[in-house]
Amino acid sequence: MSISTTKLSSKGQVIIPKPLRTAHHWETGQELIVVDLGDAVLLKPKSAFDKTDIADVASCLKYEGKAKSIDDMSDAIKQGIKDRY
């Protein structure tokens, strides 16, 4: 565990010391989630996407009709590549 000190600016900004930013791979513009723990504050990197599970994703893939075979899907992918390039 690393301990550093920093100051709160008049605008409510806090500078995270460079060794911590480097250790956590936080670059300029990194969004952080701020969690109030009562007597402390936790900063966590915000992921690019909200966490989902397969039920969340699969539910938006509604398809009605005859199931496609692996060969059908491979042919469609090949055709898509030909059309694009």
N, C-alpha and C positions, 0 to 999 in steps of 0.2 A: 504494500500500500504506500502511495506517495502522498505527502502532505505539502501543500503550498499555500501562500496567502495571496489575496488580490483585493482590490477595493471596488466598491459600488460607485459608479459615476453619478453625476447629478441627473443624467438621463436614464438611470436605472440599468445601465450596462455593466457587465462584468467581463473582464478579460480572462479567458482560460489560459493558463500558462502554456507556453510552447511545448515543453516536454510532454504535457498531458495531451495536447492536440496531436502531436506526433505519434504518441503511443496508441492513440485511439483512431488514427488515420482520419482526423477531422480536418477538412479543408475549408477555405472561405466559402460561405453560403450553406454550410451543413445545417440542416434543420434539426433541432433538438426538441425532445419532449421533456417538459418540466413537470416533475412529480413532487407535490408537497407532502413531506413526511412528518409534518408537525414541527419538529425541532431541527429539521434538515431539508435540503432540496436535492433531488436526484435528477441528473441530466442524462437522457438516453438518446442515442441517435434515432431519428425518425427514418423508418425504412421507406424505400421508394414506393412501395405498394402496401396497402392494408393486408394483414394476414387473412387468408381465406383457406377453406378446406375444399376437398373435391366436391362435396355436395353443393357448395356455393357456386362453383365453376360449372359443374355438369348441369345444373338446373337451368342455365341460360342456353344450353345447347340442344334445344328441343328439335327433334327431327321426326317427321312422319313419313313413312314409306318403307320400302324394302331395305333391309340392312345392306351396307356396302361391304364387299370383301376387301381383304388386304390388297389383292391385285387391282381392284377397282380404284382404291385410294392411291396406290403407287402410280397407276396410269394417269390419274388426275394430277398428281404432283408433277410428273414428267411433262404433261401437256402445259401445265402452268409455267414451268421453267422455259419450255420452248416459246410460249407466247410472250414471255417477258424478255427473253434474250434472243 
